[in-house]
Amino acid sequence: MNNRQLTPLSLCVLPSRFASRDAPYGVDKWDDAAQKAFDDNTLFHDVFQSAAPGVVYAVGPPLKKTLRRFIKDADLMVNGAQATMREISQSKRACVIEISADVESAHTLTILHPKLSVNISVSPSVLPRYAGLDTMFTLSRNNTLDWVRDWARYHVNTQGVEGIVLYDNASDYYGADALSDVLASIDGLKVFDVVPAPFQYGPAGMSRELTSTRYLQFALFEITRLRFLQQAAGVLNMDIDEMAYAPAGQTVFEAARKSDSGFLTLPGRWRYPQPGAPLLHGSHILRRADDEEPMYPKWCLVPDGPHCGKSWRTHGIKGLPDQLQDGHGFFHCRMISENWHYDRSEYTGLTLEPDPLAISVLAPALSPA
């Protein structure tokens, strides 16, 4: 039976009357949608207990000048005891603060500042729940529930996934409880957490100025690492439209564990749906007949392996070269998307052909039980 969990984040959003995050260079030239999508008032996405007594992590967007001064000018207390802090961020797109106090179990972080004082509940660590399990995590918004079901079922059936952390980025097609019901229906999934993440994702667009202000995903990577999956046996990062594969009878987790680095790079290729077929993962069995376009890879790792303590990124670990193994990769299913970023259906001019690997991998794993 699944261990259901609907798990909140202990967030801190500053009031509009307070000085907001410094706007990035060129923001005045952004369109209205991009400016609205920029998160200028979230201080922390989550505040949570670490594995060590008296140590709390606060994770959020980068502080920049205004909010960095705010934190440095404030007094911090944990459970009413004076606390010290140090920033341990490894990314320019997320801030990680380690806060220490002489307390056994932290329950409240207090920020005392001449302009604003706040109390933030400290979330418990979830590390023991996933200890020793092969796990997967992702961020989703408004993805069709059938897609979420097939994505989870496929990875449980083919890769031996035992635990899933799924962040719901303010879906308005359904509530987070609907996602919990979907994951609870997956046979073989031992434990999961559906985590509401009610924040702006960041502006759409491909320019460096826009992508550098998408703070949420980088913060959630840190929260996942430090609060949920640092003690897991293996961690796989796959979006809802991505399906990892390995040679028959093997898993990506096993490949990562057998590698010297405890890390596996998964190259990806677009796969396209059969014309007229339902837009599900299992119908994405067509590939380009000519050269396939390259894409950024995804990954699987052993969190307590050689790269323990390093921040996770969308496409790997910073500074670590690709660690490829033959027969391991992922299918990027073109039309498993709400087209939030761009119109994914703009591929009709391509010449497509059946892909024997996608047919052999996707169809058996996604056939009705």
N, C-alpha and C positions, 0 to 999 in steps of 0.2 A: 504493500500500500504506500502511496506517495505521502510524504511528509509535507503537507501544504503550508505555505507561508506567504503572507502579504506583508511585506516588511517596509516600514517607512524610513525615510532619511531624516536626520535632525538638521534641518536647514536653517539658514539665517539670511533673510532678505532685508536690506536696509530701507527705511522709509524714504519716500520721494523728497521730503524736506531736507534730507541729509545729503551731503556731497556725494555724487555718484562716481563710478569708476571713470577714470580718464578715457576719453574717446580716442580711438586710434587715428593716426594720421590719414587724412583724406576722407574722413567720415562725412564731411559736408558735401562730398560729391556722390555719395551713395544715393540710390533711390529710396523712396519711403519704406518699402518692404524690408530692405536690408537694414536701414536704421532702426526699424521697429524690432527686428530680430536680434539686434545686438543686446547682450545682457549687461546692463550697466549698474545693477543694484544688488546682485547676489554676492554676499560676502563669503558664505560657505554653503556648499551643496550638502555636506554631511559632517557631523562632529561625532566621533565614536571612540569607544574604548579600544586600546591596542591589546595585544596579547600580554603586555607587561602591566602589573599593578601600578596605578597612579600615572600612567602615560596615556594621553588622549591625542588623537589625530583630528585636525580640522582641515578639510579639503575643499577647495573652491577654485574659482577663476583666478588668474594672476592678479596680484594686489595692485601693481602699478604704483604711481606716486601718491595719489590722494589716500587710497585705502591702506597703503603701506604705512603712511604717517599715522593714520587712525589707529592701527594696531600697535605701532611702536609707542604711541602716546597713551595707550590704555593700560590699566592694571588688569591682569588676568587672575581669576580664582577658580579653583575646582573644589566643589563641595564647600565653598567658603574659605578654603585654605589658599594661601598665596601660591601662585604658580609661575613657572618660568617657561619661556618658549624659545624655539629655534626653528628657522625655516629650513626644510630639507627638500625643497622642490628640485626636480630634475628636468623640468620642462618650462618653457616660456608660456605655455598655454594652460598651465594649472599651478596652483599653489598648494603645498603640503606643509602644515605647521605641526610640529611636535610639542605638546604642552605637558609639562611634568609638575606634579604636586605630591606632597607626602600624604596620600590617601590610599586606601586599599582598593576601593571600587568607586570609580567616578560615576556621578549621575547628573551633575550640573556644571556647565562652564559659564562663568560670569565675566562679562567684559564691561569694565568700568571706565568711562571716558567723560570728560567735561561736557561734551555735546550730546552723548548718547550712552545709555547703559542697557545691556540686554542680558537675559538669562537664556541659555540654550541647553536643552536636554541632551545628555550624552547617550548615544545609541550603544547597545551592547555589541561586542565582537561576535561575528558569526563564524569565525574560523573553525571551531570544533565540528560544526554541522557538516562541513565538506572535507574534513581531514581524511586523507587516504583514498579519496574518490577521484575518478576521472570526470572532469567537469567542463562546462561550456558556458559562455556568457555573451550577451548582446544587448543592444539598445534598439527599441522598436517604437514606432508611432503609427497607429491606425492600420497596421498590416492585417489583412484578412485573417480571421481566426483559423480558417482551414490551412492557410499558409503556415501559421505558427505551429499548428498541430503536426503537419507533415514534416516541417523542419526539425521539430523535436523528435518525432517518431523515427525519422530517417537516421538521425545521429545516435539515438539509443540503439537502434537495430544494427547499424553497420559499424559504428565506432565504439560501442560500449559506453556511451555517456551515461553517467550515474547521477549527476547533479547539474542543475541549470540555474544561473542567475539571469533574470530577464528584467531589464529596466524598461518601464513604460513611460515614454516622453509625452505625457499629457494627451493621450489619445482621446478623441471626442466621438469616435464611432461606438465605443463601448467603455466600460469601466475596467479597472485593473482586476477586479474579481472575475471577469470573464476570461482573462488570460490565466488566472489561477485555476479555473475550472478546466481549461484546455490542457494545461500541463498535468493536472491531477488525473487526467484520463489516459496518460501515456504509460502503458505497461512497461515495467523495467526501469522507469525513472524513480530513483530512490528518494531524492530530496530536491526541492527547488525553492527559490525565492522570487516572487514578483515584486519589484521595487518601483513604486511611483516616483517619477522624476519630473516634477512640474516646472521645468525651466525652459527658457528660450534655447534652442539648439545652436543658433547662430545663423548669420546670413548665408543664403545660397549664392553660388557663383564660384568661379575657378581662379580669380585673381589672388595673389599672395595676401593682399590687404584683407580680403574677405575670409579666406581659409584660416588665417592666423587669429581670427577673432571667434572661431568656433571652439569655445572653451569647454562645453559640457562633456563631450566625449572623452577628452583627456582627463578631466576630473573623475569621471566614472571609472576609467581604467585604474586610477590610483585607489579609489574606494574599493573596487573589486579586489585588487591585489592585497590591500592592507586590512580590509574588514571581512572579506568573504573567502578568498581562495588561496591565500598564501601557504596553507598547509595541505592543499589538495595534492593528489598524486600526479595529476596532469591537468592542464588548462588549455582549452581550445577557444579561439575567438573567431566566430562566424556570424555574419549578419543573416537575417531571415531569408534573403535571396541567395545564400551561399551554402553549398553542400560539399563537405569534405569527403575525400575518398582515399582509399589505400588499396594495395593489392589484395585479392581475395583471401580471406582468412586472417588478415592483419588489420591493425588500426593505426591511426596517426599517433595515438598515445604511446603505443609500443615502439614505434619508430623514434619518437622523441626520447624515450627512456634508453634506447639502445645507442643513441648518438653520444659522442664524447662531450658535446656541449649541452646536452639536455634540452635541445631546441630543434625544431623542425620548421623549415620554410615551406609553405604550400603555394605553389604557383597556380594562378587561376586563368580560366578561359570562359568567354561568354558562351552560353548555350541558349538556343532560341526555341520557342514552342512550335509544335506542329500546327499548321493552319487549321482553324476551326476547332481545335481541341480546347478543353477547359484550361484556363490559365492557372495551372498548378505546376509544382516542381516536376512532377512525373511526365509532363508533356514537353519539357525542355530537352529534347533529344536531338536537335539539329545544330550543326556547326557551320561555320563559313567554309565554302568550298575552296577559297583561296587562302592566303596567309591570314592567320588569326591575329587580331590586334592584342598586343601585350597589355597587361594590367598589373597593378601593384599586388604583391602577394599577401597572404594571411599566414597565421602561424599556430603552432602548438608547442607547449613547453612544460618542463618539470619545474614548478615554482621554487622548490628548495634545492635546485641543481646549481651548476656553476655560475648561473647568472641571477642567483637569489639576491634580492635587494635592488635590482635595477628596474627602472620604470618600464612599463609596457607601452607600446605604441600601436597604432592602428595596423601597421604593416610590419612590425617586428620589434626589436629592441635596439635603441639608439646605439650606433657604433658597432653593432654586431653584423657581420656579413651574412648573406643568405646561406642557409644550411639545407640544401636540397637532397632529396632521396628519390630515386627512380620509382615511378608508380604512385606517388603521393601528390595530391593537389586538391583543387576544389572547382566545382562548376558554379559559375555565376549566372543565375537564371534571370534572363533579361526582363521578362514581364512579371516577375514577382516584385512589384513595386507600385507605390502610390504616386509615382512620377513627381515627387515633391521637388526634386533637384532639376530635372529636365524631362522632356518627353522621351521615354524609353522605346516607344513604338517606331521611332525613326530609324528603322533598319530594313524597310521593305525593298530597297534597291539591291540588297545583298543576295548573292547566290548561295543557297543553303543546301546541305546534304545531311543524311542521317549520321550520327556519331555512334559507332558500335559500343564504345566504352560507356557513354551516357545511357544508352539503352540497357546495357547489362547491369549497370550499377543502380540507376534510379528506379527502373520498373519493378524489380523484385522487392526492393526495400519499401516501396510505397504502395504495393498492391493491397487491396482490402484484406483485413484480418479474417 
